[in-house]
Amino acid sequence: MKHNAIDLHCDSVFSLMDGKDLRQNVESVHLDIPRLRQGNVGLQVFAAYVPPDTPEDTAFAYTSARLDAIDALAHSDERLSPVETAAELRAILALEKTGIMAAVENGLAIESKASLEKLELLRRRKVRIMTLVHSKHLPWVESCTGTGEFASDGLSAFGEEVVDAMNDLGIIPDLSHSSERAFWAVLKRSKKPVIASHSCAYSICAALRNLKDDQLKALGDSGGIVGVNFFSAFLSEPFRQCHEKNKRSETPVPNTVQVPHTIIADHIDHMVKMAGEDCVALGSDFDGVRALPNGVTGSDYYPVLEQELRSRGYTETLIEKIFSGNFLRVLEQWDS
């Protein structure tokens, strides 16, 4: 039995902005339309990533150009369709097409002014997910990898207004890249379930981007979800240590450090144990990471993961939840 996969995060907007035609096989990328189809991907969330060093007064325009590219892709091929709501997604899955959903990665996109006008404009562009912060603190939300002091407890008063407005507008807060303090503040503030679209389990791999067990439990208890990330440095502790050491010296990780693709299922096992079967989803980070586990070639990988989970005793019902059902449930709550 093949299950439709919902992938909550990719950075393939880089490919689009470079002019690559993703309607055909492209060797230099992780994600293209033929591989999405081979992987039985029913929904691919494309993130309009905003680099942290983008000048604040140009960040919204920068984001808009990337949303234009995502929208153009969604309308470029009969195998694809733009998706905004759970009802649209269910219809696309029934037609065996691949839905394309727009997200924003980095709240810098709204330019941190004491106004939420640009957040409203993003919603009009059919953005359904916004990763609140990236690798550097914003004035209103703390990053897990930011440097320097952050004045408030993870989320400023304006940050609380942003979360409130996202709840009102129907934009799901994404806590991947948020600090622990920001995680807890947003979880407390949001009236609806939040997500961590592309994160892994800290107890397996101690990357700052990963979620600790108490975070996983709380996310599950709140009805939220976490999408497992496929980056080797978030999956494997030995690889992470070599990656951090070699990143400082700008040398590649030695080939002796091997990361099997089954480690993705190890993280899923742990997340299900900590957060429950209703909390786990997929968030590959394709085309946003340099190193994938052995055997992960791109978005055609999902049937292999499906079989790995099946071999571990996962029921078809549970696989369906992880692959698509859990996000569908969350999206339906945000549609109401």
C-alpha positions in Angstrom: 0.0 0.0 0.0 1.4 3.4 -1.0 0.7 6.4 1.3 0.6 10.0 0.2 3.4 12.0 1.7 3.1 15.5 3.0 6.4 17.2 3.3 6.2 20.3 5.5 9.4 22.0 4.4 11.7 22.3 1.5 14.1 25.1 0.3 13.7 24.4 -3.4 12.8 28.0 -3.9 16.5 28.3 -4.4 16.2 26.1 -7.5 13.3 28.2 -8.8 15.1 31.5 -8.3 18.1 30.0 -10.2 15.8 29.3 -13.1 15.8 25.5 -12.9 12.9 23.8 -14.6 11.6 21.5 -11.9 9.0 20.0 -14.2 11.8 17.7 -15.4 14.6 15.7 -13.7 17.4 18.0 -12.4 20.4 16.2 -11.2 21.8 18.9 -9.0 18.8 19.2 -6.7 16.9 17.1 -4.2 13.4 17.9 -5.4 11.8 18.1 -8.9 8.4 17.1 -10.1 9.3 13.7 -11.4 10.8 12.8 -8.1 7.8 14.2 -6.2 5.6 11.9 -8.3 7.9 8.9 -7.7 7.8 9.6 -4.0 3.9 9.8 -4.0 4.1 13.3 -2.5 0.6 14.6 -2.1 1.6 18.0 -0.7 4.9 19.8 -0.8 5.3 22.9 1.3 7.7 25.4 -0.3 9.3 27.9 2.0 10.1 31.4 0.9 13.3 31.7 2.8 14.5 35.1 3.9 18.2 35.2 4.8 18.8 36.8 8.2 21.1 39.5 6.7 18.5 40.8 4.4 18.0 44.5 4.9 14.8 44.9 6.9 13.3 47.4 4.5 13.7 45.0 1.6 12.6 41.8 3.3 9.0 41.9 2.3 9.8 42.5 -1.3 12.4 39.7 -1.2 9.8 37.4 0.2 7.2 38.4 -2.4 9.5 37.6 -5.3 9.9 34.0 -3.9 6.2 33.6 -3.4 5.7 34.7 -7.0 8.1 31.9 -8.1 6.2 29.3 -5.9 2.9 30.4 -7.3 4.2 30.2 -10.8 5.4 26.6 -10.2 2.0 25.5 -8.8 0.3 26.7 -12.0 3.0 25.4 -14.4 2.0 21.8 -14.8 -1.2 19.8 -14.8 0.3 17.4 -12.3 0.5 20.2 -9.7 -2.1 22.4 -8.0 -1.9 25.3 -5.5 -3.3 24.3 -2.1 -4.5 26.6 0.7 -7.1 24.6 2.7 -7.6 21.1 4.0 -10.6 20.7 1.8 -8.5 21.6 -1.3 -5.8 19.3 -0.1 -8.2 16.3 0.2 -9.5 17.1 -3.3 -6.0 17.1 -4.7 -5.1 13.8 -3.0 -8.2 12.2 -4.5 -7.1 13.4 -8.0 -3.6 12.0 -7.4 -2.0 15.3 -8.0 0.7 17.0 -6.0 -0.4 20.1 -4.0 1.9 23.1 -3.6 1.6 25.2 -0.4 3.4 28.4 0.3 5.2 29.1 3.6 7.6 31.8 4.8 10.8 31.0 6.6 11.9 33.8 8.9 9.5 36.4 10.4 12.0 39.1 9.1 9.6 39.0 6.1 7.1 41.2 8.0 9.9 43.7 8.6 9.3 43.9 12.4 7.5 47.1 12.3 4.9 48.0 15.0 2.3 47.0 12.4 0.9 43.7 11.2 0.0 45.0 7.7 2.6 42.9 6.0 1.6 39.8 7.9 -2.0 40.3 6.5 -0.5 40.8 3.0 1.3 37.4 3.3 -2.0 35.7 4.2 -3.6 37.3 1.2 -0.8 35.6 -0.8 -2.2 32.3 0.6 0.8 31.7 3.0 -0.3 29.2 5.6 2.9 28.6 7.6 5.5 31.0 8.9 8.7 29.9 10.6 9.0 32.7 13.1 12.8 33.2 13.1 15.9 31.8 11.5 19.5 31.7 12.6 19.6 35.2 14.2 17.4 36.8 16.8 14.7 39.2 15.5 13.6 42.1 17.7 10.5 40.2 18.7 11.5 36.5 18.8 14.6 34.6 19.9 16.5 32.2 17.7 18.0 28.9 19.0 21.3 29.8 17.2 21.3 33.6 17.7 24.1 35.4 19.5 23.9 38.1 22.1 21.3 38.8 24.7 17.6 38.8 23.9 15.7 41.3 26.0 12.5 39.5 26.8 11.6 35.9 27.7 11.9 34.5 24.1 9.0 36.5 22.7 8.5 40.3 23.1 5.1 42.0 23.5 5.1 42.7 19.8 5.9 39.0 19.2 2.8 38.1 21.2 0.8 40.4 18.9 2.3 38.5 15.9 1.2 35.1 17.3 -2.2 36.5 18.1 -2.6 37.9 14.6 -1.4 34.6 13.0 -4.1 32.8 15.0 -6.7 35.3 13.7 -5.4 35.2 10.1 -4.9 31.5 9.8 -1.1 31.4 9.5 0.4 28.5 11.4 3.4 29.4 13.7 6.4 27.2 12.9 8.8 26.8 15.8 11.7 25.2 14.0 14.7 27.6 14.6 13.0 29.1 17.7 14.9 29.1 21.0 13.5 27.0 23.9 12.2 30.1 25.6 10.4 31.2 22.4 9.1 27.7 22.0 7.4 27.7 25.4 6.1 31.3 25.0 4.5 30.6 21.6 3.1 27.3 22.8 1.4 29.1 25.7 0.2 32.0 23.6 -1.2 30.2 20.5 -4.9 29.2 20.8 -4.4 26.6 18.0 -1.8 23.8 17.6 1.6 25.0 16.3 4.2 23.0 14.4 7.9 22.5 14.2 8.1 21.8 10.5 11.7 20.5 10.1 13.3 19.4 13.4 14.6 16.2 14.9 15.0 14.7 18.4 17.6 16.3 20.6 18.1 13.2 22.8 19.4 11.3 19.7 21.4 14.2 18.1 22.2 17.2 20.3 21.8 19.9 17.6 20.5 23.2 18.9 17.8 23.0 16.2 16.3 19.8 17.6 13.6 19.4 20.2 14.2 18.1 23.7 11.9 15.4 25.1 9.9 17.8 27.2 9.3 20.0 24.1 8.1 16.9 22.2 5.8 15.9 24.9 4.3 19.4 25.2 3.9 19.7 21.5 2.0 16.4 21.4 -0.1 17.3 24.4 -1.1 20.6 22.7 -2.1 18.9 19.5 0.8 20.2 17.5 3.2 18.3 15.2 6.9 18.0 14.4 8.2 17.2 10.9 11.4 15.1 11.0 14.3 16.8 9.2 16.5 14.7 6.9 19.8 16.6 7.5 22.5 14.2 8.6 23.8 16.8 11.1 20.4 16.8 12.8 20.0 13.1 12.7 23.4 11.6 13.7 25.4 12.7 16.7 28.7 11.5 15.3 28.1 13.3 12.0 26.9 16.4 13.9 30.2 16.6 15.9 32.3 16.1 12.8 30.2 18.6 10.9 30.6 21.3 13.6 34.3 20.7 13.9 34.8 20.7 10.1 32.5 23.7 9.5 34.9 25.8 11.6 37.8 24.7 9.4 35.7 24.8 6.2 36.5 21.2 5.4 34.0 18.4 4.5 33.0 15.7 6.9 35.1 12.6 6.3 33.5 9.8 4.3 34.2 7.5 7.3 31.3 9.1 9.1 28.4 7.2 7.5 24.7 7.9 8.3 22.2 5.2 7.3 18.8 6.3 6.1 17.2 4.1 8.8 18.2 6.8 11.4 15.2 8.8 10.1 13.0 6.0 11.3 14.9 6.0 14.6 13.9 9.7 15.2 10.3 8.9 14.2 10.4 6.0 16.7 11.5 8.3 19.5 9.1 11.1 18.6 6.2 8.7 18.6 7.3 7.4 22.0 7.7 10.9 23.5 4.9 12.9 21.8 2.4 10.3 20.6 1.4 9.0 17.2 -0.7 12.1 16.5 2.3 14.4 16.7 4.8 13.1 14.1 5.1 14.3 10.5 7.7 14.8 7.7 9.7 17.9 7.0 12.7 16.9 4.8 14.4 20.3 4.4 15.3 19.2 0.8 17.6 21.6 -1.1 18.2 23.5 2.2 20.8 21.0 3.5 24.1 19.7 2.1 24.3 16.2 3.6 21.5 13.5 3.4 21.8 10.0 4.9 23.0 7.2 2.6 20.1 6.1 0.4 18.2 9.4 0.6 18.3 10.7 -3.0 15.5 13.3 -2.7 11.8 13.4 -2.7 11.6 10.0 -4.4 12.7 8.5 -1.0 9.3 8.3 0.8 8.3 4.8 -0.3 11.6 3.5 1.2 10.8 5.2 4.5 7.3 3.8 4.3 8.7 0.3 4.0 11.2 0.8 6.8 8.4 1.9 9.1 6.3 -1.1 8.0 9.3 -3.4 8.8 9.4 -2.0 12.3 5.8 -3.0 12.9 4.1 0.3 12.2 0.4 -0.2 11.1 -0.9 1.2 7.9 -3.1 3.6 10.0 0.0 4.9 11.9 2.0 5.3 8.7 -0.9 7.3 7.2 -1.0 9.6 10.2 2.8 10.3 10.0 2.8 10.7 6.2 -0.3 12.9 5.9 -3.1 12.5 8.5 -1.5 14.5 11.3 -0.9 17.6 9.3 -4.4 17.4 7.7 -5.9 17.4 11.2 -3.8 20.5 12.2 -4.7 22.3 8.9 -8.4 21.6 9.4 -8.1 23.3 12.8 -6.5 26.3 11.3 -9.1 26.5 8.6 -11.9 26.8 11.1 
